[in-house]
Amino acid sequence: MIDLASERGSHKQPAAKAPWALEKLPPFPVIATRLLHTLSKPYVEISEIGKMIAVEPVFATRLLQMANSPLFGMHQQVKTISHAIMILGLQRVKAIVLTRSLGDFVAPAMKVKALRACWQNSLAGAILAEKLAPACGVDPDFAYVAGLLRDIGRLALLVKYPQPYGNVLAVSGENAYDLMTTERELFDVDHCQAGAWLIQTMPFPPELLDVVAHHHEKPVKGPFQMVHLVHVADLLADALGLGVLAPIDPQGFDDVLKYLPHAARSRFHFDPEDLKAEVDSRIQFWD
Ligand SMILES: [Fe+2]
């Protein structure tokens, strides 16, 4: 078996010290940090999670709104936090907590219009990873979280430096520059390196570090892993017109699916237009 990590460039390894660009970063919502820490334990009482969410009225209201939304297709009204957790399941609650928290984290930067594409692209990658997961035999909720967090480094950079990051997008887009190269020129880190450092400070499994650090690298020989699934989801977002910038080397929907293992490819039956319509409507839900 080939060790994928050792095949990759050493520049992608996370720095031990915080990159200067991430110093004094606004904090993630406290509720998210507390919940993620609790949800990372092997045994968790639903009532414990319920209490944590219940003391945050804004968050509790949002969770109930989501549990009752058509997105989750519930046939009965969900009135309590514990009921919402039981119906949705802890993994889905985790995905909702993360999505809402990241949305709150990036909200101040969304005043810079060009940055909205970054948040929408994070959501698109999450939804597409979730859609790819059953065909690849992996947990859709974990795939969603991996897709959502893949660009956490970009979200952090644009929250800390909204206007400069908007300029990075403009310069890269106008000149067809590689976005990660432009990030490194301005911030001394690209969003994969920044994200890898950040994710190490959070209670996530090591697999997510691999996803965040390496999701732009073409798969090499070896077993198909979550980082490869997220790589495909990222390229699919581009192919469906949901990328941050127009890709320098555009690939069509079917071209991207060739990166899936043959068995997974034969199980993935989505019409590109239908898939894009679904992703668009789910992005609207969170936006
Ligand atoms: Fe990325």
Residues whose N, C-alpha, C, O or C-beta is under 5 A from the ligand:
A	BS01	LIG	R150 D151
